[in-house]
Amino acid sequence: MGLTLHNCLFSEFRRSNPGRLASATLLLALCWITAFVPTSVAQKASKSDRKVIVITKPDYPDILRRAQVGGVVRLKATVLPNGTVTNVEVLGGNPILAENAAAAVKRWKYAPAASQTTEDVSLSFTPH
């Protein structure tokens, strides 16, 4: 169906104006190429292993600790060149523990770097 629609549209352009056909073809090719650009190329922040200078421990709710609820929370932190954490995205883990982990990581301070980076963070919550 896509090829049929493509042929129909371009046959209309061919009849009306050959210059428009070339422009439309170029535009279609550009759209097709940019659709397959990897998202890692589009990201500003690069991944690194910057050293953490200040670590704030996350709160571990007593009710979860007593209920033996634990596990690993995975996060992605966006860190400015000056070491300040500006954004934390939860990648996985218990939602309540993840909320506490994200709040703690937002208060972390990393070593300065030349550019903004993203840092993968894993925090373990063990009830005993």
MOPAC internal coordinates of N, CA, C and O (Angstrom, degrees):
PM7 1SCF
backbone

  N    0.0000 0     0.00 0     0.00 0    0    0    0
  C    1.4448 1     0.00 0     0.00 0    1    0    0
  C    1.5249 1   111.16 1     0.00 0    2    1    0
  O    1.2310 1   120.31 1   138.04 1    3    2    1
  N    1.3610 1   117.01 1   -41.96 1    3    2    1
  C    1.4484 1   120.81 1  -179.10 1    5    3    2
  C    1.5168 1   111.78 1   -61.22 1    6    5    3
  O    1.2310 1   120.38 1   139.23 1    7    6    5
  N    1.3210 1   116.88 1   -40.77 1    7    6    5
  C    1.4519 1   120.67 1  -179.85 1    9    7    6
  C    1.5251 1   110.65 1   -69.46 1   10    9    7
  O    1.2310 1   120.37 1   143.65 1   11   10    9
  N    1.3081 1   116.91 1   -36.35 1   11   10    9
  C    1.4615 1   120.83 1   178.40 1   13   11   10
  C    1.5197 1   110.20 1   -65.13 1   14   13   11
  O    1.2310 1   120.32 1   135.40 1   15   14   13
  N    1.3314 1   117.00 1   -44.60 1   15   14   13
  C    1.4621 1   121.56 1   177.47 1   17   15   14
  C    1.5245 1   109.72 1   -62.59 1   18   17   15
  O    1.2310 1   120.64 1   137.04 1   19   18   17
  N    1.3322 1   116.37 1   -42.96 1   19   18   17
  C    1.4622 1   121.84 1   178.36 1   21   19   18
  C    1.5272 1   110.14 1   -58.34 1   22   21   19
  O    1.2310 1   120.26 1   131.29 1   23   22   21
  N    1.3381 1   117.10 1   -48.71 1   23   22   21
  C    1.4662 1   121.08 1  -179.67 1   25   23   22
  C    1.5262 1   111.49 1   -62.54 1   26   25   23
  O    1.2310 1   120.30 1   140.24 1   27   26   25
  N    1.3173 1   117.03 1   -39.76 1   27   26   25
  C    1.4639 1   121.85 1   179.95 1   29   27   26
  C    1.5243 1   110.66 1   -64.21 1   30   29   27
  O    1.2310 1   120.61 1   133.28 1   31   30   29
  N    1.3300 1   116.44 1   -46.72 1   31   30   29
  C    1.4685 1   120.16 1  -179.51 1   33   31   30
  C    1.5251 1   111.53 1   -63.78 1   34   33   31
  O    1.2310 1   120.79 1   134.83 1   35   34   33
  N    1.3313 1   116.10 1   -45.17 1   35   34   33
  C    1.4521 1   118.70 1  -177.31 1   37   35   34
  C    1.5243 1   112.94 1   -72.39 1   38   37   35
  O    1.2310 1   119.35 1   151.61 1   39   38   37
  N    1.3225 1   118.84 1   -28.39 1   39   38   37
  C    1.4669 1   119.13 1   176.23 1   41   39   38
  C    1.5233 1   109.59 1   -67.83 1   42   41   39
  O    1.2310 1   120.28 1   146.30 1   43   42   41
  N    1.3432 1   117.07 1   -33.70 1   43   42   41
  C    1.4625 1   121.10 1   176.49 1   45   43   42
  C    1.5328 1   110.09 1   -66.18 1   46   45   43
  O    1.2310 1   120.06 1   136.52 1   47   46   45
  N    1.3414 1   117.49 1   -43.48 1   47   46   45
  C    1.4633 1   121.09 1   177.89 1   49   47   46
  C    1.5279 1   110.90 1   -63.19 1   50   49   47
  O    1.2310 1   120.35 1   139.68 1   51   50   49
  N    1.3405 1   116.94 1   -40.32 1   51   50   49
  C    1.4559 1   121.67 1  -177.13 1   53   51   50
  C    1.5215 1   110.55 1   -61.93 1   54   53   51
  O    1.2310 1   120.79 1   139.65 1   55   54   53
  N    1.3212 1   116.10 1   -40.35 1   55   54   53
  C    1.4704 1   119.45 1  -179.43 1   57   55   54
  C    1.5148 1   111.68 1   -71.12 1   58   57   55
  O    1.2310 1   119.92 1   141.86 1   59   58   57
  N    1.3563 1   117.75 1   -38.14 1   59   58   57
  C    1.4581 1   119.91 1  -172.83 1   61   59   58
  C    1.5265 1   113.03 1   -82.03 1   62   61   59
  O    1.2310 1   119.42 1   135.18 1   63   62   61
  N    1.3404 1   118.71 1   -44.82 1   63   62   61
  C    1.4578 1   120.41 1  -174.86 1   65   63   62
  C    1.5288 1   109.47 1  -162.60 1   66   65   63
  O    1.2310 1   120.15 1   -66.83 1   67   66   65
  N    1.3198 1   117.32 1   113.17 1   67   66   65
  C    1.4704 1   119.83 1  -179.74 1   69   67   66
  C    1.5386 1   112.82 1   -61.92 1   70   69   67
  O    1.2310 1   119.37 1   147.61 1   71   70   69
  N    1.3298 1   118.81 1   -32.39 1   71   70   69
  C    1.4662 1   122.28 1   178.38 1   73   71   70
  C    1.5169 1   111.41 1   -64.89 1   74   73   71
  O    1.2310 1   121.16 1   141.38 1   75   74   73
  N    1.3389 1   115.38 1   -38.62 1   75   74   73
  C    1.4652 1   119.91 1   177.54 1   77   75   74
  C    1.5164 1   110.60 1   -66.64 1   78   77   75
  O    1.2310 1   120.29 1   146.28 1   79   78   77
  N    1.3261 1   117.05 1   -33.72 1   79   78   77
  C    1.4561 1   121.13 1   178.55 1   81   79   78
  C    1.5237 1   109.96 1   -62.22 1   82   81   79
  O    1.2310 1   120.28 1   135.13 1   83   82   81
  N    1.3352 1   117.07 1   -44.87 1   83   82   81
  C    1.4588 1   120.52 1   179.60 1   85   83   82
  C    1.5289 1   110.41 1   -63.40 1   86   85   83
  O    1.2310 1   119.92 1   137.77 1   87   86   85
  N    1.3308 1   117.76 1   -42.23 1   87   86   85
  C    1.4615 1   121.58 1   179.02 1   89   87   86
  C    1.5217 1   111.01 1   -63.96 1   90   89   87
  O    1.2310 1   120.79 1   136.27 1   91   90   89
  N    1.3249 1   116.10 1   -43.73 1   91   90   89
  C    1.4590 1   120.33 1  -179.92 1   93   91   90
  C    1.5226 1   110.97 1   -65.22 1   94   93   91
  O    1.2310 1   120.30 1   140.90 1   95   94   93
  N    1.3341 1   117.02 1   -39.10 1   95   94   93
  C    1.4594 1   121.26 1   178.79 1   97   95   94
  C    1.5233 1   110.37 1   -64.40 1   98   97   95
  O    1.2310 1   120.28 1   136.07 1   99   98   97
  N    1.3220 1   117.08 1   -43.93 1   99   98   97
  C    1.4627 1   121.83 1   178.31 1  101   99   98
  C    1.5238 1   110.78 1   -62.67 1  102  101   99
  O    1.2310 1   120.53 1   136.58 1  103  102  101
  N    1.3220 1   116.60 1   -43.42 1  103  102  101
  C    1.4605 1   120.84 1   179.59 1  105  103  102
  C    1.5273 1   110.51 1   -64.05 1  106  105  103
  O    1.2310 1   120.07 1   136.75 1  107  106  105
  N    1.3190 1   117.48 1   -43.25 1  107  106  105
  C    1.4578 1   121.39 1   178.66 1  109  107  106
  C    1.5290 1   110.71 1   -62.86 1  110  109  107
  O    1.2310 1   120.11 1   137.38 1  111  110  109
  N    1.3288 1   117.39 1   -42.62 1  111  110  109
  C    1.4669 1   121.12 1   178.82 1  113  111  110
  C    1.5198 1   110.68 1   -63.49 1  114  113  111
  O    1.2310 1   120.06 1   138.63 1  115  114  113
  N    1.3244 1   117.49 1   -41.37 1  115  114  113
  C    1.4599 1   121.77 1   179.66 1  117  115  114
  C    1.5279 1   110.24 1   -63.86 1  118  117  115
  O    1.2310 1   120.15 1   136.61 1  119  118  117
  N    1.3260 1   117.32 1   -43.39 1  119  118  117
  C    1.4692 1   121.42 1   177.56 1  121  119  118
  C    1.5219 1   110.71 1   -62.43 1  122  121  119
  O    1.2310 1   120.54 1   138.99 1  123  122  121
  N    1.3067 1   116.58 1   -41.01 1  123  122  121
  C    1.4615 1   121.68 1  -178.93 1  125  123  122
  C    1.5293 1   111.04 1   -64.70 1  126  125  123
  O    1.2310 1   120.31 1   137.09 1  127  126  125
  N    1.3346 1   117.01 1   -42.91 1  127  126  125
  C    1.4656 1   121.64 1  -178.95 1  129  127  126
  C    1.5208 1   110.66 1   -67.67 1  130  129  127
  O    1.2310 1   119.66 1   133.62 1  131  130  129
  N    1.3322 1   118.26 1   -46.38 1  131  130  129
  C    1.4568 1   120.86 1  -176.69 1  133  131  130
  C    1.5183 1   112.17 1   -70.22 1  134  133  131
  O    1.2310 1   119.53 1   161.36 1  135  134  133
  N    1.3079 1   118.50 1   -18.64 1  135  134  133
  C    1.4617 1   120.72 1   178.29 1  137  135  134
  C    1.5180 1   111.35 1   -68.40 1  138  137  135
  O    1.2310 1   119.85 1   158.63 1  139  138  137
  N    1.3231 1   117.88 1   -21.37 1  139  138  137
  C    1.4569 1   121.25 1  -176.81 1  141  139  138
  C    1.5181 1   113.84 1  -108.65 1  142  141  139
  O    1.2310 1   119.84 1  -165.91 1  143  142  141
  N    1.3354 1   117.91 1    14.09 1  143  142  141
  C    1.4645 1   120.13 1   175.99 1  145  143  142
  C    1.5209 1   107.77 1   -71.80 1  146  145  143
  O    1.2310 1   119.13 1   -51.61 1  147  146  145
  N    1.3240 1   119.27 1   128.39 1  147  146  145
  C    1.4567 1   120.79 1  -179.71 1  149  147  146
  C    1.5272 1   110.90 1   -62.66 1  150  149  147
  O    1.2310 1   120.98 1   -34.35 1  151  150  149
  N    1.3388 1   115.73 1   145.65 1  151  150  149
  C    1.4576 1   119.57 1  -179.07 1  153  151  150
  C    1.5158 1   111.50 1   -66.48 1  154  153  151
  O    1.2310 1   119.48 1   154.20 1  155  154  153
  N    1.3176 1   118.61 1   -25.80 1  155  154  153
  C    1.4633 1   119.96 1   179.52 1  157  155  154
  C    1.5265 1   111.09 1   -65.18 1  158  157  155
  O    1.2310 1   119.92 1   152.70 1  159  158  157
  N    1.3292 1   117.75 1   -27.30 1  159  158  157
  C    1.4560 1   120.54 1   177.22 1  161  159  158
  C    1.5257 1   110.11 1   -71.92 1  162  161  159
  O    1.2310 1   120.46 1   147.39 1  163  162  161
  N    1.3252 1   116.73 1   -32.61 1  163  162  161
  C    1.4475 1   121.24 1  -176.61 1  165  163  162
  C    1.5226 1   113.28 1   -79.65 1  166  165  163
  O    1.2310 1   119.24 1   165.19 1  167  166  165
  N    1.3268 1   119.05 1   -14.81 1  167  166  165
  C    1.4552 1   121.22 1  -178.31 1  169  167  166
  C    1.5142 1   111.05 1   -76.02 1  170  169  167
  O    1.2310 1   121.09 1   -40.47 1  171  170  169
  N    1.3390 1   115.52 1   139.53 1  171  170  169
  C    1.4594 1   120.48 1   175.07 1  173  171  170
  C    1.5189 1   110.45 1   -79.64 1  174  173  171
  O    1.2310 1   121.18 1   135.70 1  175  174  173
  N    1.3134 1   115.35 1   -44.30 1  175  174  173
  C    1.4550 1   120.00 1  -175.03 1  177  175  174
  C    1.5272 1   109.94 1   -76.50 1  178  177  175
  O    1.2310 1   121.19 1   -39.48 1  179  178  177
  N    1.3157 1   115.34 1   140.52 1  179  178  177
  C    1.4533 1   119.60 1   177.32 1  181  179  178
  C    1.5222 1   108.61 1  -105.40 1  182  181  179
  O    1.2310 1   121.48 1   -23.15 1  183  182  181
  N    1.3188 1   114.78 1   156.85 1  183  182  181
  C    1.4592 1   119.37 1   177.95 1  185  183  182
  C    1.5200 1   108.65 1   -84.75 1  186  185  183
  O    1.2310 1   121.49 1   -38.40 1  187  186  185
  N    1.3304 1   114.75 1   141.60 1  187  186  185
  C    1.4574 1   119.04 1   178.34 1  189  187  186
  C    1.5162 1   108.72 1  -153.20 1  190  189  187
  O    1.2310 1   121.05 1     2.73 1  191  190  189
  N    1.2941 1   115.60 1  -177.27 1  191  190  189
  C    1.4606 1   122.00 1   175.67 1  193  191  190
  C    1.5224 1   107.86 1  -124.47 1  194  193  191
  O    1.2310 1   120.94 1  -115.12 1  195  194  193
  N    1.3196 1   115.80 1    64.88 1  195  194  193
  C    1.4572 1   120.29 1   179.47 1  197  195  194
  C    1.5176 1   109.99 1   -69.23 1  198  197  195
  O    1.2310 1   121.09 1   -32.98 1  199  198  197
  N    1.3140 1   115.52 1   147.02 1  199  198  197
  C    1.4565 1   121.41 1   179.54 1  201  199  198
  C    1.5227 1   110.14 1   -76.76 1  202  201  199
  O    1.2310 1   121.19 1   -43.69 1  203  202  201
  N    1.3325 1   115.33 1   136.31 1  203  202  201
  C    1.4546 1   120.70 1   176.81 1  205  203  202
  C    1.5221 1   107.92 1   -86.72 1  206  205  203
  O    1.2310 1   120.67 1   -53.95 1  207  206  205
  N    1.3399 1   116.33 1   126.05 1  207  206  205
  C    1.4629 1   121.58 1  -179.06 1  209  207  206
  C    1.5299 1   110.97 1   -92.53 1  210  209  207
  O    1.2310 1   120.37 1   137.63 1  211  210  209
  N    1.3285 1   116.89 1   -42.37 1  211  210  209
  C    1.4613 1   122.19 1  -179.80 1  213  211  210
  C    1.5266 1   108.46 1  -123.53 1  214  213  211
  O    1.2310 1   120.94 1   -57.15 1  215  214  213
  N    1.3393 1   115.80 1   122.85 1  215  214  213
  C    1.4634 1   121.35 1   178.89 1  217  215  214
  C    1.5252 1   108.36 1  -115.99 1  218  217  215
  O    1.2310 1   121.02 1   -50.95 1  219  218  217
  N    1.3194 1   115.66 1   129.05 1  219  218  217
  C    1.4536 1   122.31 1   173.33 1  221  219  218
  C    1.5166 1   106.95 1  -106.00 1  222  221  219
  O    1.2310 1   120.34 1   -55.55 1  223  222  221
  N    1.3385 1   116.96 1   124.45 1  223  222  221
  C    1.4636 1   120.15 1   179.69 1  225  223  222
  C    1.5169 1   109.56 1   -72.88 1  226  225  223
  O    1.2310 1   120.36 1   -40.22 1  227  226  225
  N    1.3346 1   116.91 1   139.78 1  227  226  225
  C    1.4625 1   119.82 1   178.92 1  229  227  226
  C    1.5361 1   111.28 1   -73.88 1  230  229  227
  O    1.2310 1   120.97 1   -28.34 1  231  230  229
  N    1.3249 1   115.75 1   151.66 1  231  230  229
  C    1.4576 1   120.76 1   172.96 1  233  231  230
  C    1.5182 1   108.22 1   -69.02 1  234  233  231
  O    1.2310 1   120.83 1   -39.56 1  235  234  233
  N    1.3311 1   116.02 1   140.44 1  235  234  233
  C    1.4566 1   121.94 1   176.85 1  237  235  234
  C    1.5262 1   105.58 1  -120.52 1  238  237  235
  O    1.2310 1   119.99 1   -78.79 1  239  238  237
  N    1.3364 1   117.62 1   101.21 1  239  238  237
  C    1.4611 1   120.26 1  -175.78 1  241  239  238
  C    1.5365 1   111.71 1   -54.01 1  242  241  239
  O    1.2310 1   121.12 1   -48.77 1  243  242  241
  N    1.3390 1   115.46 1   131.23 1  243  242  241
  C    1.4680 1   120.84 1  -178.79 1  245  243  242
  C    1.5175 1   112.64 1   -56.22 1  246  245  243
  O    1.2310 1   120.35 1   142.36 1  247  246  245
  N    1.3239 1   116.93 1   -37.64 1  247  246  245
  C    1.4680 1   119.84 1  -178.69 1  249  247  246
  C    1.5295 1   111.24 1   -62.87 1  250  249  247
  O    1.2310 1   120.28 1   143.29 1  251  250  249
  N    1.3308 1   117.08 1   -36.71 1  251  250  249
  C    1.4681 1   120.06 1   177.57 1  253  251  250
  C    1.5246 1   111.08 1   -74.46 1  254  253  251
  O    1.2310 1   120.70 1   142.26 1  255  254  253
  N    1.3122 1   116.26 1   -37.74 1  255  254  253
  C    1.4663 1   120.25 1   179.16 1  257  255  254
  C    1.5352 1   109.74 1   -63.79 1  258  257  255
  O    1.2310 1   120.51 1   134.66 1  259  258  257
  N    1.3496 1   116.62 1   -45.34 1  259  258  257
  C    1.4673 1   120.61 1  -179.60 1  261  259  258
  C    1.5324 1   111.36 1   -67.46 1  262  261  259
  O    1.2310 1   120.57 1   149.02 1  263  262  261
  N    1.3221 1   116.51 1   -30.98 1  263  262  261
  C    1.4675 1   120.52 1   178.81 1  265  263  262
  C    1.5306 1   111.90 1   -82.82 1  266  265  263
  O    1.2310 1   120.58 1  -175.03 1  267  266  265
  N    1.3418 1   116.50 1     4.97 1  267  266  265
  C    1.4665 1   122.51 1   179.52 1  269  267  266
  C    1.5252 1   112.53 1    61.57 1  270  269  267
  O    1.2310 1   120.92 1  -146.93 1  271  270  269
  N    1.3549 1   115.85 1    33.07 1  271  270  269
  C    1.4691 1   120.46 1   176.73 1  273  271  270
  C    1.5207 1   107.47 1   -93.02 1  274  273  271
  O    1.2310 1   120.90 1   -59.52 1  275  274  273
  N    1.3013 1   115.88 1   120.48 1  275  274  273
  C    1.4626 1   121.10 1  -179.31 1  277  275  274
  C    1.5094 1   109.49 1  -147.11 1  278  277  275
  O    1.2310 1   121.08 1    15.56 1  279  278  277
  N    1.3083 1   115.55 1  -164.44 1  279  278  277
  C    1.4527 1   120.24 1   177.38 1  281  279  278
  C    1.5142 1   111.26 1   137.46 1  282  281  279
  O    1.2310 1   121.78 1     6.95 1  283  282  281
  N    1.3085 1   114.19 1  -173.05 1  283  282  281
  C    1.4636 1   121.61 1  -178.46 1  285  283  282
  C    1.5221 1   108.83 1  -106.00 1  286  285  283
  O    1.2310 1   121.34 1   -44.60 1  287  286  285
  N    1.3264 1   115.03 1   135.40 1  287  286  285
  C    1.4609 1   121.42 1   174.04 1  289  287  286
  C    1.5196 1   106.80 1  -109.63 1  290  289  287
  O    1.2310 1   120.67 1   -51.56 1  291  290  289
  N    1.3280 1   116.33 1   128.44 1  291  290  289
  C    1.4638 1   121.40 1   178.67 1  293  291  290
  C    1.5133 1   109.08 1  -106.69 1  294  293  291
  O    1.2310 1   120.81 1   -47.47 1  295  294  293
  N    1.3371 1   116.06 1   132.53 1  295  294  293
  C    1.4559 1   122.68 1  -176.91 1  297  295  294
  C    1.5211 1   110.34 1  -133.19 1  298  297  295
  O    1.2310 1   121.27 1   -20.39 1  299  298  297
  N    1.3352 1   115.17 1   159.61 1  299  298  297
  C    1.4633 1   121.74 1   171.28 1  301  299  298
  C    1.5251 1   105.91 1  -125.26 1  302  301  299
  O    1.2310 1   120.73 1   -61.39 1  303  302  301
  N    1.3308 1   116.22 1   118.61 1  303  302  301
  C    1.4617 1   121.89 1  -177.26 1  305  303  302
  C    1.5264 1   109.92 1  -106.56 1  306  305  303
  O    1.2310 1   120.70 1   -46.28 1  307  306  305
  N    1.3255 1   116.26 1   133.72 1  307  306  305
  C    1.4573 1   121.75 1   173.74 1  309  307  306
  C    1.5215 1   107.16 1   -95.06 1  310  309  307
  O    1.2310 1   120.94 1   -56.12 1  311  310  309
  N    1.3442 1   115.82 1   123.88 1  311  310  309
  C    1.4596 1   121.61 1  -174.14 1  313  311  310
  C    1.5243 1   109.61 1  -120.06 1  314  313  311
  O    1.2310 1   121.02 1   -52.28 1  315  314  313
  N    1.3418 1   115.66 1   127.72 1  315  314  313
  C    1.4620 1   121.45 1   178.08 1  317  315  314
  C    1.5221 1   110.40 1   -72.26 1  318  317  315
  O    1.2310 1   119.80 1   -15.46 1  319  318  317
  N    1.3346 1   117.98 1   164.54 1  319  318  317
  C    1.4666 1   120.27 1   178.82 1  321  319  318
  C    1.5339 1   113.61 1   -55.86 1  322  321  319
  O    1.2310 1   119.95 1   149.56 1  323  322  321
  N    1.3384 1   117.70 1   -30.44 1  323  322  321
  C    1.4653 1   119.73 1  -179.31 1  325  323  322
  C    1.5269 1   112.78 1   -80.42 1  326  325  323
  O    1.2310 1   119.48 1   176.65 1  327  326  325
  N    1.3340 1   118.60 1    -3.35 1  327  326  325
  C    1.4569 1   122.35 1   176.21 1  329  327  326
  C    1.5160 1   114.71 1   100.02 1  330  329  327
  O    1.2310 1   119.81 1   178.40 1  331  330  329
  N    1.3246 1   117.96 1    -1.60 1  331  330  329
  C    1.4596 1   122.00 1   179.58 1  333  331  330
  C    1.5231 1   110.29 1   -80.09 1  334  333  331
  O    1.2310 1   120.82 1   -44.08 1  335  334  333
  N    1.3285 1   116.03 1   135.92 1  335  334  333
  C    1.4610 1   121.31 1   177.01 1  337  335  334
  C    1.5227 1   107.86 1   -83.93 1  338  337  335
  O    1.2310 1   120.62 1   -56.65 1  339  338  337
  N    1.3276 1   116.42 1   123.35 1  339  338  337
  C    1.4645 1   120.01 1  -177.68 1  341  339  338
  C    1.5198 1   113.38 1  -102.68 1  342  341  339
  O    1.2310 1   120.47 1   153.85 1  343  342  341
  N    1.3306 1   116.71 1   -26.15 1  343  342  341
  C    1.4685 1   119.82 1  -177.25 1  345  343  342
  C    1.5162 1   108.72 1  -150.84 1  346  345  343
  O    1.2310 1   121.17 1   -37.39 1  347  346  345
  N    1.3346 1   115.38 1   142.61 1  347  346  345
  C    1.4629 1   120.92 1   175.72 1  349  347  346
  C    1.5206 1   107.83 1  -130.13 1  350  349  347
  O    1.2310 1   120.90 1   -54.71 1  351  350  349
  N    1.3131 1   115.88 1   125.29 1  351  350  349
  C    1.4665 1   122.26 1   178.63 1  353  351  350
  C    1.5269 1   108.81 1  -110.12 1  354  353  351
  O    1.2310 1   120.50 1   -50.31 1  355  354  353
  N    1.3280 1   116.65 1   129.69 1  355  354  353
  C    1.4618 1   121.53 1   178.52 1  357  355  354
  C    1.5222 1   108.43 1   -81.71 1  358  357  355
  O    1.2310 1   120.92 1   -54.33 1  359  358  357
  N    1.3384 1   115.85 1   125.67 1  359  358  357
  C    1.4607 1   121.40 1   178.84 1  361  359  358
  C    1.5203 1   112.11 1  -100.66 1  362  361  359
  O    1.2310 1   120.33 1   156.64 1  363  362  361
  N    1.3419 1   116.97 1   -23.36 1  363  362  361
  C    1.4527 1   119.10 1   179.63 1  365  363  362
  C    1.5099 1   111.87 1   176.62 1  366  365  363
  O    1.2310 1   121.54 1   -21.18 1  367  366  365
  N    1.3364 1   114.66 1   158.82 1  367  366  365
  C    1.4521 1   121.12 1   177.92 1  369  367  366
  C    1.5190 1   111.38 1   125.73 1  370  369  367
  O    1.2310 1   120.94 1    -6.21 1  371  370  369
  N    1.3230 1   115.80 1   173.79 1  371  370  369
  C    1.4562 1   122.39 1   177.52 1  373  371  370
  C    1.5320 1   108.88 1   -58.59 1  374  373  371
  O    1.2310 1   119.59 1   -49.95 1  375  374  373
  N    1.3323 1   118.39 1   130.05 1  375  374  373
  C    1.4697 1   120.83 1  -175.56 1  377  375  374
  C    1.5282 1   115.12 1   -57.45 1  378  377  375
  O    1.2310 1   119.91 1   140.29 1  379  378  377
  N    1.3287 1   117.77 1   -39.71 1  379  378  377
  C    1.4693 1   119.84 1  -179.78 1  381  379  378
  C    1.5212 1   110.01 1   -70.58 1  382  381  379
  O    1.2310 1   120.48 1   135.88 1  383  382  381
  N    1.3327 1   116.70 1   -44.12 1  383  382  381
  C    1.4642 1   119.93 1   177.97 1  385  383  382
  C    1.5270 1   110.20 1   -65.11 1  386  385  383
  O    1.2310 1   120.27 1   142.42 1  387  386  385
  N    1.3335 1   117.08 1   -37.58 1  387  386  385
  C    1.4650 1   121.43 1   179.94 1  389  387  386
  C    1.5267 1   110.80 1   -63.92 1  390  389  387
  O    1.2310 1   120.38 1   140.33 1  391  390  389
  N    1.3189 1   116.87 1   -39.67 1  391  390  389
  C    1.4691 1   120.35 1   178.65 1  393  391  390
  C    1.5273 1   110.55 1   -62.59 1  394  393  391
  O    1.2310 1   120.48 1   136.43 1  395  394  393
  N    1.3260 1   116.70 1   -43.57 1  395  394  393
  C    1.4657 1   120.74 1   178.43 1  397  395  394
  C    1.5261 1   111.60 1   -68.22 1  398  397  395
  O    1.2310 1   120.45 1   141.52 1  399  398  397
  N    1.3226 1   116.74 1   -38.48 1  399  398  397
  C    1.4694 1   120.90 1   178.78 1  401  399  398
  C    1.5242 1   110.71 1   -65.04 1  402  401  399
  O    1.2310 1   120.31 1   135.71 1  403  402  401
  N    1.3352 1   117.01 1   -44.29 1  403  402  401
  C    1.4663 1   120.75 1  -179.92 1  405  403  402
  C    1.5162 1   110.99 1   -63.13 1  406  405  403
  O    1.2310 1   120.13 1   138.34 1  407  406  405
  N    1.3196 1   117.36 1   -41.66 1  407  406  405
  C    1.4702 1   120.63 1   178.67 1  409  407  406
  C    1.5268 1   110.81 1   -61.81 1  410  409  407
  O    1.2310 1   120.06 1   140.99 1  411  410  409
  N    1.3217 1   117.49 1   -39.01 1  411  410  409
  C    1.4660 1   121.02 1   179.37 1  413  411  410
  C    1.5301 1   111.29 1   -68.71 1  414  413  411
  O    1.2310 1   120.58 1   134.96 1  415  414  413
  N    1.3348 1   116.49 1   -45.04 1  415  414  413
  C    1.4744 1   120.14 1  -177.49 1  417  415  414
  C    1.5297 1   111.07 1   -64.74 1  418  417  415
  O    1.2310 1   119.78 1   149.16 1  419  418  417
  N    1.3212 1   118.02 1   -30.84 1  419  418  417
  C    1.4684 1   120.81 1   177.13 1  421  419  418
  C    1.5240 1   111.58 1   -62.15 1  422  421  419
  O    1.2310 1   120.22 1   158.84 1  423  422  421
  N    1.3325 1   117.18 1   -21.16 1  423  422  421
  C    1.4661 1   121.17 1   178.91 1  425  423  422
  C    1.5241 1   112.75 1   -95.62 1  426  425  423
  O    1.2310 1   120.12 1   178.89 1  427  426  425
  N    1.3354 1   117.38 1    -1.11 1  427  426  425
  C    1.4594 1   120.70 1   178.33 1  429  427  426
  C    1.5196 1   110.26 1   -70.30 1  430  429  427
  O    1.2310 1   121.22 1   -22.64 1  431  430  429
  N    1.3251 1   115.28 1   157.36 1  431  430  429
  C    1.4644 1   121.92 1   175.70 1  433  431  430
  C    1.5288 1   106.99 1  -128.00 1  434  433  431
  O    1.2310 1   121.07 1   -52.52 1  435  434  433
  N    1.3276 1   115.56 1   127.48 1  435  434  433
  C    1.4610 1   121.81 1   179.40 1  437  435  434
  C    1.5266 1   110.59 1  -102.34 1  438  437  435
  O    1.2310 1   120.97 1   -16.19 1  439  438  437
  N    1.3261 1   115.74 1   163.81 1  439  438  437
  C    1.4615 1   121.48 1   175.28 1  441  439  438
  C    1.5275 1   108.66 1   -64.91 1  442  441  439
  O    1.2310 1   119.89 1   -35.03 1  443  442  441
  N    1.3229 1   117.81 1   144.97 1  443  442  441
  C    1.4729 1   120.60 1   177.48 1  445  443  442
  C    1.5261 1   111.41 1   -60.14 1  446  445  443
  O    1.2310 1   121.42 1   -27.20 1  447  446  445
  N    1.3308 1   114.90 1   152.80 1  447  446  445
  C    1.4686 1   121.48 1   178.53 1  449  447  446
  C    1.5248 1   108.34 1  -145.51 1  450  449  447
  O    1.2310 1   120.52 1    -8.24 1  451  450  449
  N    1.3129 1   116.61 1   171.76 1  451  450  449
  C    1.4610 1   121.97 1  -177.54 1  453  451  450
  C    1.5224 1   112.89 1   -73.13 1  454  453  451
  O    1.2310 1   120.46 1   153.84 1  455  454  453
  N    1.3364 1   116.73 1   -26.16 1  455  454  453
  C    1.4644 1   119.35 1  -177.38 1  457  455  454
  C    1.5261 1   110.41 1  -146.95 1  458  457  455
  O    1.2310 1   121.30 1    -8.11 1  459  458  457
  N    1.3214 1   115.11 1   171.89 1  459  458  457
  C    1.4621 1   121.62 1   176.35 1  461  459  458
  C    1.5245 1   109.22 1   -67.39 1  462  461  459
  O    1.2310 1   120.57 1   -38.15 1  463  462  461
  N    1.3286 1   116.51 1   141.85 1  463  462  461
  C    1.4596 1   120.88 1   179.54 1  465  463  462
  C    1.5216 1   110.03 1  -133.86 1  466  465  463
  O    1.2310 1   121.06 1   -13.37 1  467  466  465
  N    1.3232 1   115.57 1   166.63 1  467  466  465
  C    1.4595 1   121.00 1   169.74 1  469  467  466
  C    1.5201 1   107.27 1  -115.51 1  470  469  467
  O    1.2310 1   121.67 1   -41.85 1  471  470  469
  N    1.3055 1   114.40 1   138.15 1  471  470  469
  C    1.4639 1   120.42 1  -177.35 1  473  471  470
  C    1.5147 1   109.50 1  -121.13 1  474  473  471
  O    1.2310 1   120.65 1   -48.41 1  475  474  473
  N    1.3297 1   116.36 1   131.59 1  475  474  473
  C    1.4522 1   121.33 1   174.11 1  477  475  474
  C    1.5211 1   107.77 1   -84.78 1  478  477  475
  O    1.2310 1   120.64 1   -51.89 1  479  478  477
  N    1.3292 1   116.38 1   128.11 1  479  478  477
  C    1.4632 1   122.04 1  -177.67 1  481  479  478
  C    1.5159 1   108.37 1  -125.87 1  482  481  479
  O    1.2310 1   120.36 1   -45.90 1  483  482  481
  N    1.3260 1   116.92 1   134.10 1  483  482  481
  C    1.4602 1   123.05 1   173.51 1  485  483  482
  C    1.5193 1   107.89 1  -123.80 1  486  485  483
  O    1.2310 1   120.48 1   -53.98 1  487  486  485
  N    1.3199 1   116.69 1   126.02 1  487  486  485
  C    1.4577 1   121.23 1   177.74 1  489  487  486
  C    1.5144 1   108.49 1  -119.69 1  490  489  487
  O    1.2310 1   120.84 1   -48.14 1  491  490  489
  N    1.3312 1   116.01 1   131.86 1  491  490  489
  C    1.4593 1   121.79 1   179.56 1  493  491  490
  C    1.5211 1   110.20 1  -100.05 1  494  493  491
  O    1.2310 1   121.13 1   -45.46 1  495  494  493
  N    1.3178 1   115.45 1   134.54 1  495  494  493
  C    1.4536 1   122.55 1   174.31 1  497  495  494
  C    1.5220 1   106.57 1  -112.97 1  498  497  495
  O    1.2310 1   120.40 1   -65.64 1  499  498  497
  N    1.3358 1   116.83 1   114.36 1  499  498  497
  C    1.4641 1   120.25 1   178.63 1  501  499  498
  C    1.5168 1   108.34 1  -117.52 1  502  501  499
  O    1.2310 1   120.10 1   -53.61 1  503  502  501
  N    1.3273 1   117.41 1   126.39 1  503  502  501
  C    1.4636 1   121.07 1  -174.61 1  505  503  502
  C    1.5373 1   114.42 1   -71.27 1  506  505  503
  O    1.2310 1   118.51 1   161.71 1  507  506  505
  N    1.3252 1   120.45 1   -18.29 1  507  506  505
  C    1.4618 1   119.85 1  -178.07 1  509  507  506
  C    1.4865 1   112.68 1  -111.99 1  510  509  507
  O    1.2310 1   120.10 1   180.00 1  511  510  509

